[in-house]
Amino acid sequence: MSDGARRRRYLGTLAALFALIWAALAIHPHDRADWALENALVLAFGAALFATRRWFVFSRVSYTLIFLYLCLHAIGAHYTYSLVPYDDWWRALTGRSLNAALGWERNNFDRVVHFCYGLLLAYPIREIFLRVVEVRGFWGYFLPMDVTLSTSALYELIEWGAAAVFGGDLGAAYLGTQGDIWDAQKDMALAAAGAVIAMVLTALVNRKARRDLARDWADSLKPGRRPVARKH
């Protein structure tokens, strides 16, 4: 089986698994209107991935990271981010409160997902820069962090706009500030921190491997180059 066929099978498996998770979490969400609003961007993102599947191919690492992030978002959309019962799950598993152990005074699932936005998606964003712009050196690590922060800020503006348009309980549920006036700034800072960690880890892995693994992947897809037969 060729590397391309293995990649397509792997992507199909991830897509099918996410579809099952998404469908299960679409059943009786806590707030159907908020669930629909939360999933609008997911559907747009999925449509963009499908429409560009022949023009732009991510590595299996990137598809896995995207899958993990979308799963976290699906959980948040099902419960609404401020009501995800992670502390109850942790208490049932360990007999202790995770919030109490970490000193959290609010439901921080939304903060965790914002952090994971940077941690999980900075690497796929880096692959885009390596393929489309062919950036090198420092810029190959800085630009993914920059885009992560700027898109995080854009999302906060979208949240604000949606809350202003819909108002009421739906607007409050979608905004999810839980009374914190600095919620947007903290969310953006966590996304940036996640991206910094992701790029530092990527740089360390590349340094140990003595080559840029993502660039190897990008180069293997250029016309006239044979695909690199590695599970990257």
Secondary structure as UniProt FT lines:
FT   HELIX           3..25
FT   HELIX           32..51
FT   TURN            52..55
FT   HELIX           60..79
FT   HELIX           81..83
FT   HELIX           86..94
FT   HELIX           98..102
FT   HELIX           109..128
FT   HELIX           129..133
FT   TURN            137..138
FT   HELIX           139..166
FT   HELIX           168..175
FT   TURN            178..179
FT   TURN            181..182
FT   HELIX           183..209
FT   HELIX           213..220
FT   TURN            223..224
//
